Amino acid sequence: MLAATLLTLAGCSSGPSLENRDAVTAPPGDSHHLVIGSAGFTESDLLAQLYAQLLGQAGYQTSVITVANRELYEPALESGQIDVAPEYAATLADWLNAKAHGADAPPAGSPDLAETMKNLRALATPRGLTVLPPGRAVDQNAFAVSASYARRHHLKTLSDLGASGLKVRLAAGDECVKRPYCAPGLKKVYGIDITAVDPKGVGTTPAKQAVQSGRDQMVLTTTTDATLGSFGLVLLADDKHLQNADYIVPVVNRARAGSERVAKALGKLNDVLTTKDLADMNQQVDTWRRLPADVARTYLKDKGLIK
């Protein structure tokens, strides 16, 4: 059943054309059965399960499918083969902007959440998508150093590191050399002296081990990385807001899941889910090998959101 669904998604259209205004201005729908899409990594699986169980509590029949490629699941969301999906505000804004205006279009995402949401909704609405309000949880790029290094040099923020004048070898992905949020941004915004980028990937075990051992001084990871403590690492605060506003946002197909009832059910998560909560749940799946559905159920029960 799942395989057949994924084959169907692979061949799906890109949703209603921008000229077909009847398709994108139809009244919000409230389908009894809703399909929740996951992008196939731990955090997305968890969020999809949280959404499915909240919607189940609200009286919907739900199913979760995995489509591990935005090029496939976003058109499926437009066409109604997927009804609900967890997304990241700035990343989706930039992706839809490039889709609409080309790869060289000015960025639609930014560190400003309000501006990012405004741009995202302007891009999503003509495609028949409704972007629900963001919550408190955010999964942004982040930078970590060893706890001993931070103590020795009195570092709590990236500004502290820039002011220290320390030379920093950064463990990150290859693209960090050119990406504005990475090495160029660290130099321009914070004045950090990045002497080299060690291409070990974003938040990988070898990258963290390189900082733990002292080979590198800092690693590029994410704000929901729950494994930093096991490597003796701590995050430095992005106090000048270099990173984009990648807050977690539910995105729904308006014609099938645009009702106030869906928004109300999913909105309950916004009141409780924090970045730390998400990191803790990621750890339970990745380190303790618990199933995303079980972790999500325990969390929602503990918060009193499901019975």
N, C-alpha and C positions, 0 to 999 in steps of 0.2 A: 504493500500500500504506500509506504513511505517512498520507496524507489520510484514507483509510478508517479507520485506527486512531484518528485524532484525532476523527473524527465519532462513532465509537463511544464514546470517552471523554467527549465532550460530553454524551452522554445516559446516562452510567453512573449507577448508584445510589450511595448514600453508604456502601456496604459493609454488613457484618453489623450488625443492630440490637443495641443494648446488652442487650436481653433474651435474645438468642440466644446463650447462653453456650457451647453446643457449637461454634459457629463460631469463637469467639475463644480457646477453650482446647484446640483440636485440636493434635495433636503437630506440632512444627516440620516444615515441608516442605522438600524438596530437589529442586526441579524442574530438569530438565536444561537447559531454555532459559529464560533470565531476561531480562526487559525492564527496562532502566534508564531512568528518567525524568530529563529536564533541564527546568529552568524557563525556558530560552531566553535567558539572558544569559551573558556570557563565562565567568564563574567557574563557574556551574552546568554549562555545557557541558564545561568542563575536568574537573570532578569526576566527571561522568557518564562521560566517556571513561576517566578513571583507574580507576573502578570496573569498567567493562566489560572493560578490558584485564587487570586483576588477576583478575577472575572467569574470563576466557578462559584465562589461564595456569593456573588451577585446574581446568580441564577443562569449563567450562560453555560452551554456545552463548549468545551475547548479542546483543541489539540495543538501540539507543538511540533514544528518541523524545523529541520536544520538546512539552511542554504548558505554555505560558507563563502559567499562571494557577493559583495554589494552590487556588482554588475547584474546579478541574477535576482537577488531578493528585493532590491528597490523597485525594479519594474513589476515584479510580482505583487508588491504592495500597491502600486498604482492600479494594477488591473484587477485587484480584489482576490487574487489567489492566496495572498497573505493579508490578514486583516489588521494585525497589530504587530509592531516590532519595537524593541528597545534601540535607541540610537544615541549619538553623541552630537550635541548641538552644533558646535563649530565645524566638526569634521563633515557632518551631513550638509551643512550650509555650503561649504566649499565644494563638496562633491556635486550637489545639485547645480551650483553656480557654473562649474566647469561643463556640466552636461548641457546647460542652457546657453551658455555664452562662450564656451571654448576654454581650453586649458590655460590660456594666457589672460583670462579675465581677472580683474582685481579681486582679492579675497573677500568672501562674504562673512567668514568667521573672524572673530577678533577676541581679545581678552575681555571686552565689554559684553556681558551676558545679555543685557537689554538690546543692544544693537545687533548682536548675533541672532537673537530670537526674532527680531523684526525682519532681518534679512532672510532667515530660514523660512519663516511663514510666508513671506512674499514669493519665495521660490517654490514652496511646497503646495500652496493652495491651488495654483493653476493646474497642478498635476493630480488633483483630486485627493490630496493628502491633508490631514489635519495634524498639527504638531501640538500636543498637549503641554501644559506648563511643566517646566523643569522642577526637580526637587532640590535637595541639598547635596546629593552625591555627585561628585565630579571625578572623572578619570582623565587627568591631564598628564602630559610629560612632566617628569620631576627629576631632580638631581640629588644623589646621595653620596655621602662620604663616610669614612669609618668613624665610629663614635669617638675613638681615641684621638683621631686627627682633629675632629671638631672641638674636643675638649682642649687639646694642646694649643690650638690657634684661636680659641674663643669664637667659634663659628656657629651661628644659628640661622643665618640667612645667606642668600647668594650675594647680597650687598656686602656682608661681612667678608666673604671670600674675596670679592673684588678689591675691597679696601686693604686686605692683608698683603697684596702684592705677591702672593705665592704663585709659583709656576704649577700649572695643573695639566696632567695628562688624563684625558677623558676616555673612559670605556663607553663605546656607543656603536651605532650602526654606521655603515659607510656614508650614508647620506647626511650624517651630522656635519660633515665638513662644509656643506653648502646650505643646509636648511636654516632659515632665519630664526627658528625657535631654539636652535642648538648652538654649535660653536660660534657662528657669526653673531647671534643674539647675545650670548654670554659675554662676548667681548664688547659689543656695542652698548648694551643696556647696563651691564654690571661692571665692565672693565676687568673681567677675569682674564688672566694670561693663560690661554689654552695653548700649550706648546705642541700638542699632538692629539690626534684622535686614534685610539686603539680600537680597531674594527671588530669588536666582539659581540655586537648585537645590542638590542634594547632590552635591558633587564634580564639578560641571560645569566645562567649560573657561572660560566667562565668570566663574564664581565664583572659580576659581583666578587668573585674570587680574586680577580686582579686588583680590586680596590682593597679587599680584605688583607691581601698579602703585601700591599704597599707598592706593587708594580705601577698601578694607576692611582690617582688621587680622588677621582670622582667617576660616578657611573650614571648614565641616563637610564631611567626606569619610569614608573608611573605612580600616581598618587594612591592607587589601590593595590600596590605590591605589598603583600603580607609577609614576605619572606626576608625582608631586610634585617630584622632582628637576629635571625639565625646566622647571618654573615657579619654581625656586629656593625651594621650600617645604620645611618640616620639620614632623614631628608633635610635639606636646607630649604627654607621657605623662599618661594618665588615672590619676594616682597614688592617688586616693581611690576609684577604681572606681565612677564614675558610670554607666558603660555596662553593659548586660546581657551575660550570658555567652553570646554567640552563637558558640560553638565549632561547628566542622563535625562533623556526626554522620550516619552512614548510617542510613536508616530502611528496614526491609524488611517485606514482607507475610509474616507468620509462617507461614501455611499453605503458601506456595510457596517462600519463601527464608529460613526461620528456622533453617536447619541450622547446626551448628557449622562445617561446611566453608565456608559462605558467610562466616560471621563471621571465621574464620581468614584467609581470602583478603583481605577488606577491612581487617582489623586490621593487616595488614602496612604499610598506608599511614600508620597512626597513629604508627609508630616513626620515620618520616622526614619527613613533610610538615609544614613550618612555615608560619607566616603570611608570612614573606618569600618562601619558595618559591612560594606561591600568588600573591603579588603579581608575582613575576618571570614566572610563566607567563601571568598576565593581560596583562602588558606585551607578551609575545611575540605574543599573539593580537591585541590591540588596536592596538599600534603597529607591530609587524613584519609583521602580516597573515599569520601562520602559522595553519594549521588546528589546532583544539583536539585532534583525534586525534593529529596529528603531535607536538605539544608534549607531550602526555601520554605518548606512547610513548617519546620521548627522555628524559623525566624518569625514567620507571620503569626504563628500561634503565640510565641513569646510576647509579641507586640499587641496581641489581642485583636488581630485583623481577620483571622479565620478561626473557626471552631475546631 
